[in-house]
Amino acid sequence: EDVHKLWYEKANGIASVGQGFMYQRELSENAHYLYSLTEEIIKAPSKETYDRIIKNWRTDGKFDRVLWTVIHRLFGAASPDQYTSIAGRNYLSTVIDCLEKQFQLSIKPIGNWIIDNQKLVEVVNALIPVGWDVHTRNIHLWNLYEWATKRHKKTEDMDQIQEDGEEYSVEKEITS
């Protein structure tokens, strides 16, 4: 049941995998493999484990495609202190880009979900209130993603710091 919820369900309370979900056939054919991966990730949710899983995904499992978001979601679930629940690479990039442009935070992603996620967590954890747990952090990061994508679509202007323009308006024309 846990393997089904963690690997198969499109939205499982940790993260939605959108279009990158697992087919029922893939789950059935790989049930034992996925169970062993789940144990492996929970015991050692490290970059080494991640790299090994990605390298052996198609050979050890019977998969035609790498289910990146599903794999990322497992790491986010296994170690929420180390990783966010932002499982999609593009979503993670959007959050990092927004934090860099809007708040001048230096995260410098390299395109590796594990490393970029760890950098994000390190930078954000230094700034959030002490009382926040990892779930609150993740919810706020997802809200930031939603804000960034909505704002970007609306203004195509995420390169600028967004401040209330009324604070800088001139009420009276200055004449010389």
C-alpha positions in Angstrom: 0.0 0.0 0.0 2.8 2.5 0.9 4.7 1.7 -2.4 1.4 2.3 -4.3 0.9 5.7 -2.6 4.5 6.8 -2.8 5.2 5.7 -6.4 2.0 5.4 -8.3 -0.6 8.0 -7.1 -0.5 11.1 -9.2 -1.0 13.3 -6.2 -0.3 11.7 -2.9 -0.1 14.5 -0.3 3.6 15.0 -0.8 3.6 16.3 -4.3 1.8 15.9 -7.6 3.8 14.4 -10.4 1.5 15.9 -13.1 2.1 14.2 -16.5 5.1 12.2 -15.2 3.0 9.5 -13.4 3.6 5.8 -13.4 1.4 3.4 -15.4 -0.3 0.6 -13.6 1.7 -1.9 -15.7 5.0 -0.3 -14.6 3.9 -0.5 -10.9 2.8 -4.2 -11.3 6.0 -5.2 -13.1 8.3 -3.4 -10.7 6.6 -3.8 -7.3 9.5 -5.6 -5.7 12.0 -3.3 -7.2 10.1 -0.2 -6.1 9.8 -1.6 -2.6 13.6 -2.1 -2.4 14.2 1.4 -3.8 11.8 2.8 -1.2 13.9 1.2 1.6 17.1 2.3 0.0 16.0 5.9 -0.3 14.6 6.0 3.3 17.9 4.5 4.7 20.2 6.8 2.6 18.5 9.7 0.8 21.9 10.9 -0.5 23.2 12.0 -3.9 25.0 8.7 -4.2 21.7 6.8 -3.8 20.0 9.1 -6.3 22.8 8.7 -8.8 22.7 4.9 -8.5 19.0 4.8 -8.9 19.0 7.0 -12.0 21.9 5.0 -13.5 20.2 1.6 -12.9 16.5 2.6 -13.3 16.0 1.0 -16.8 18.3 -2.0 -16.2 17.3 -3.0 -12.7 13.7 -2.0 -13.2 11.4 -2.7 -16.2 10.9 0.9 -17.2 10.9 2.4 -20.7 11.4 5.9 -19.3 12.9 7.6 -16.3 10.2 8.9 -14.0 12.2 11.9 -12.7 9.4 13.6 -10.8 8.3 10.4 -9.1 11.9 9.6 -8.0 12.3 13.2 -6.8 9.1 13.0 -4.8 10.4 9.9 -3.0 13.5 11.8 -1.9 11.4 14.7 -0.7 9.2 12.4 1.3 12.1 10.4 2.7 14.1 13.4 3.9 12.1 16.6 4.0 14.9 18.2 6.0 17.3 17.8 3.0 14.9 18.3 0.1 11.7 20.2 -0.7 8.6 18.6 -2.1 9.0 20.5 -5.3 9.6 17.4 -7.4 9.5 18.7 -10.9 12.8 20.1 -12.3 11.2 23.0 -14.1 9.2 23.9 -11.0 12.3 23.9 -8.9 14.1 26.0 -11.4 11.3 28.5 -11.4 11.4 28.8 -7.6 15.2 29.3 -7.6 15.0 31.8 -10.4 12.4 33.8 -8.5 14.4 33.8 -5.3 17.5 34.9 -7.2 15.7 37.7 -9.1 13.2 38.9 -6.5 15.3 38.5 -3.3 18.9 38.5 -4.7 19.6 35.1 -3.1 22.5 33.4 -4.7 21.7 29.7 -5.2 23.4 29.1 -8.6 21.6 25.9 -9.8 23.6 23.4 -11.8 20.7 21.4 -13.3 21.0 18.5 -10.9 17.7 18.2 -8.9 19.4 16.7 -5.8 22.2 19.3 -5.6 19.9 22.3 -6.6 17.3 21.2 -4.0 19.9 20.9 -1.3 21.2 24.4 -2.1 17.7 25.8 -2.1 17.0 24.3 1.3 20.3 25.5 2.7 19.6 29.1 1.6 16.0 29.2 2.6 16.4 27.5 6.0 18.9 30.3 7.0 16.1 32.9 6.4 12.9 31.3 7.7 11.6 31.7 11.2 12.8 29.1 13.7 9.3 27.8 14.4 8.6 26.8 10.8 8.7 23.0 10.2 9.7 21.6 6.8 6.0 21.3 5.7 5.4 25.0 6.3 8.6 25.7 4.4 7.5 23.5 1.5 4.0 25.1 1.4 5.5 28.6 1.2 7.9 27.6 -1.5 5.1 26.1 -3.5 3.1 29.4 -3.0 6.2 31.2 -4.2 6.2 29.0 -7.3 2.5 29.8 -8.0 3.1 33.5 -7.4 6.1 33.5 -9.8 4.3 31.7 -12.6 1.2 33.8 -12.3 3.2 37.0 -12.1 5.5 36.0 -14.9 2.6 35.2 -17.2 0.9 38.5 -16.2 3.8 40.8 -16.6 6.7 38.9 -18.3 8.7 41.0 -15.9 10.2 38.7 -13.2 13.6 40.2 -13.8 12.7 43.3 -11.8 12.1 43.6 -8.0 8.4 43.9 -7.5 7.4 46.7 -5.2 4.3 48.7 -4.8 4.5 51.4 -7.4 2.3 53.7 -5.3 5.1 54.2 -2.9 7.1 55.9 -5.6 4.4 57.9 -7.4 4.7 61.6 -7.8 1.5 63.3 -6.6 2.3 66.7 -7.8 4.1 67.7 -11.0 7.4 69.5 -10.4 7.9 72.6 -12.5 11.1 74.5 -12.8 
